[in-house]
Amino acid sequence: MGIIKLVEEEGKTQIKHWQNAYLSPTKRRGSVGVVQWKESKDGRTSESRQWITLKNAGDLSRMSSGIQKRLTNAFLTLNAFQEVNGQTNRRTANLAQIRNIGVDIDCYNVGMTPEQAEGAIQDMIIQCEIPNPNLVIWSGNGLQLIYSIEGGAAPSLAWLTKHITVQLVAKASALGADAACTDLTRVFRLPGSYNQKPGKETKLVRVELWRTLEYDLSELYAYCEPLEHRKKRISKPHLYPLPKRSDMGYKTQTLNLTRINDFYKLIDLREGNIENRNVLLYDFSYCFGLQTDIEDAVIQQANRMNNSLDDPISKFEVERVAKNAFNDSRSYWKTYSDNGYRALPYRTNDGIIKPKKNETLIEHHGITTAEMKEMQTIIDGNEKYARLVAKRRAAGMKTLKEHNDTQKADKAQRAYLLAKLKAENPGATQRQLAGMMGVSIGTVNNLLKELK
């Protein structure tokens, strides 16, 4: 198919088999997950997972080679995850290593066949618009591009890999690149599995190796609009220094892409059964409008979201709602930029429709506590606190009961030591006893009251 070959350099990690992009001696931390969605007789969808490490990498080969029964509607995580609190989950908090950057191209949404999209991708590579992907997955009706990161990247570099992903998706948007598919927890089709959808032809998911050399992140970053620097958190809690205008677009785009992912997650959790469809469509389009100044792009993505509902609204209504949301978002963005990229006060009645707060989105869409646990950013204070506690627990912080038990044990030990020193030194003053124990006089005084 006219696959483009780049000159291979020595001294870099090379991919001999497609599985090396996911599992290799330099990518051994954590495990990648094979995810399979199955629909039961009552129409409910369940998700099953199998976690694969380098030690049992043969399982992945057997799943994809057809040695065992081929899986249907199976997916593979782009990145590796680790166990937290005794469980391995496909969540950002469990991220162990960033291994791949993926671009999902739904070319059928723009009236292109996969073969036509392949030709357009090769033209873009020749013109140096995008880098040559390591892997190209033919997912059935679309294509998925995989860029393998040499040696994997630490989770702390998520900001950079997210920026690269967003930039590559934007470059391929004319081919139907999925702007909602930028999250680190996303999954792509498992090569060797079957793509089976009701009423459509079942297709084998196949993979092609286009480039054997893995990428250093700097090589991929060279294709992107540069970020001059990342802003660090200043000493005051929950405050950040004002970013430069060149950075602001990226930061806003990242936040709203995460919200868009949560909207899709909500649709998945409710199996397409959304009650306030127009409200969700408006919020979705508003977030997209903060990322682009192209109205047609917002309308196209709004139609795509609408098609994922079990009871879609009319195209006329989609276009009306999307246009209103786009105009509102652009009015906000203009006022926001004119204000020096400073947040606009919500209580001011200035006629500008501002981005909804999390609590407003939760109320408008009736998002439950269980649903929030599956989301990234549309969460309330309780869920945010629960995640903070879980993170601290994973880092070794004790529970309140453990802390109190330790305090009691320490106090009992100090009391025992004081009693022993007092018996050995009957004439010692409280100051002298405090010096022997290395504590304050007040502590000795309180302990003596306990001993009476």
ABEGO torsion letter per residue (X at the ends): XGBBBBBBBBGBBBBABAAAAABBAABABEBBBBBBBBBBAAGBBBBBBBBBBAAAAAAAAAAAAGABBBBBGBBBBABBBBBBGGBBBBBAAABABBABBBBBBBAAAAGBBAAAAAAAAAAAAAAGABBBBABBBBAGABBBBBBBBBGEBBAAAAAAAAAAAAAAAAAAAAAGBBAABABAABBBBBBGBBBBBBGBBBBBBBBBBABABBBBAAAAAAABBBBABBBBBBABBGBBBBBBAAAAAAAAAAAAAAAAAAAAAAAAAAGGBBABAAAAAAAAAAAAAAABABAAAAAAAAAAAAAABABBBBAAAAAAAAAAAAAAAAAAAAAAAAAGGBBBBAABBAGBBBBBBAAAAAAAAGBBAAAAAABAABBBAAAAAAAAAAAAAAAGBBBAAAAAAAAAAAAAAAAAAAAAAAAABAABBAAAAAAAAGBBAAAAAAAAAAAX
